[in-house]
Amino acid sequence: MAKAKKSSKKSVKKSAAKKTTKRKAPARKAAKAKTKRKPNAAFMKPMTPSSALAAVIGASPKPRTEVTKKIWEYIKKNRLQDSANRRNINADEKLKAVFGGKRQVSMFEMTKLVSSHLK
């Protein structure tokens, strides 16, 4: 039995003798200087609105981003956003023509419906 105890002491000494080495983190690449984002050319291309959409935003060609801004200005000016569910837009007579006769659409559906009125 005395030998068994000696061997257990040796294994303890070995595990205590092991040192954990710190691993170095891989070197990171130098950060690029931030540049201003370029707008996507497809969004900035002026599009001609249909007559139904022109009644809401005007007849001059505008980029898609500007069309969306103008529609939101019209919605807020005429208080067409649904009071209970703010994601829905209640259409008045002008917007009903743009929304394909729907009385109420979600703001996500609105962009899809408006895109069909741009050429």
N, C-alpha and C positions, 0 to 999 in steps of 0.2 A: 504494500500500500504506500509505502514511503516514496517509491519511484513514481507512482501515479501523481502524487501531489507535486513532485518536482517538475514533471512535464507540464502540468497545468500552470505553474508559475512561469515557466519559460514562454508559453504561448501568450500570457498576459504581458510579459515584458516586450515581446515582439510587436504586439498590437499597439502598445504605448509608444514604442520607438518610431512607428510610422508617422511621418509628418504629412499633413495635407498641403499640397502645393496650390497656390492660387493660380487660377487660369486667367490669362490676360484676355480681355475682350478684343475681338477683331477690330482693327483700326477702321474708323469710319471715313468715308469719302468726304472731301471738303464740300460744304454746302454751296450750291450755286447761288449766285446773286439773284434776288427776286426781281423779275421783270413784270411789267404790267401785262395782264392777260389780253391777248388779242381776241376780239369778237369773231365768232364764226361767220364766214362770208355769206353762208346761206341764210342766216338770221338777219343780216344787215342788207340784203338785197331788197330794194323797194318793190312791193307787190301792189297791184291795182285791185282795190276792193270792188265787189259786185255792187249793184245799185241798192240792194237791201242793206248791205253793210255800210255803204257810203252815207246812208241816211243817219247812221249812228256816229261814225267817226270822221266823215268827210270824204270827198272824192279823190283827193290827191294820193298818189302812190306813197306808201309808207312801208318801212321794214316790219317784219312780224312782231318784233319786240315793241315797237311803237303802237302797232294795232292793238296789242293786248293792253298796253297802258291806257290807250284812249277808251277802250271798252270799259275798263275798270273805273275810269273817271266818270263815264256816263252812268254806270251802275251806282256808284256812290252818290253822284249828284242827284239822281232820281230816287234814291233809297230803295233799290230793287233787290238788295241782299236780304234773304229770308231772316227774320228776327229770331226764330226758334233754332234753325240750323243754318249757321252762317256760311256753310259750304255751298248752299243752294242759292240760285239766282232766280228771282221771279221775273218773268219776261213781261214787258209792256208790249204795245202793238209793234213798235219798231224792232224790238229784239225777237219777237215771235217769228218774224220773217227770217231773221238770221238763224234762229234755233230750229228751223224746220217745223214751225207750228206748235212746238212744245211750250207749255205754260211755265214749267220749272225745270231747270237743268242744274247739275252740279258744276262747280268751277272747273273740274278736270274734264268734264264732257264738253264744256263751253269751248275750250281751245280746239278740240277736234271738229266741232261744228263750224267754228269760225274759219278754220283752214280751208274748208270747201268753198268759201266765198272769196278767196284770194287767188289771183292769177298772175 
